[in-house]
Amino acid sequence: MDDHTDQIRKPRADAVRNRERVLEAAKVVFSAGGPEASLEAVAKRAGVGIGTLYRHFPTREDLFEAVYRREVEQLSELAEQLRNAKDPVDALRRWLHSGVEFVATKKGMVAALALAVQSGSELHAFSFERLTKATGSLLARAVAAGEMRADISPEDLLRAFFGMCYIHDQPGWQATALRLLDVFIDGLRVQPATKAKAKAKARVGKPEKPAPKRKR
């Protein structure tokens, strides 16, 4: 492949930067929602012309889908980063808190995504697979550490999460969702009494260590 062909196929660095600026701006604008969530507002916040925006995203739906995919990918990457956190329950809590921002962005473009993210669509399958995997990895670590109940699945956790986010539509719903998430996660913790019973059960059948001989 010659240099000329390589330059044609690879997007220029400034084009890549512009695309990222548009996506980041769109996340902020769509999260706010309302009549101000227009493509013109996105272009203005990104510091690009409306023509530049349309070159990257020919339709409104193209932009919405790109923002949605980017949010899902970022949540997946965050889960990977949190897998080695010292406190597995806190890692799961932090991931779910970040998920509230994802829902806020999605709410701002829910009408346009209604057809694209319907059950059975490719975009729905993409997001469900990524989010379930991310939730499962963090949940499994908390369960393995004996800090979280083992009778809840990643799918159950996601259903509860989205339910808490979508039950409220009034301004300031994010604060309510974060508070409910904290209560929910604390409720899934293994209680001290349960831990003690599990440890006692694990000791059953193990030979007791002989007491050390006292020196005369």
Secondary structure, DSSP 8 states (H G I E B T S, - for coil): --HHHHHHHS--HHHHHHHHHHHHHHHHHHHH-STT--HHHHHHHHTS-HHHHHHH-SSHHHHHHHHHHHHHHHHHHHHHHHTT-S-HHHHHHHHHHHHHHHHHHHHTTHHHHTTTTSTTSHHHHHHHHHHHHHHHHHHHHHHHTT-B-SS--HHHHHHHHHHHHHS--STTHHHHHHHHHHHHHHHHB--HHHHHHHHHHHHTTS----------
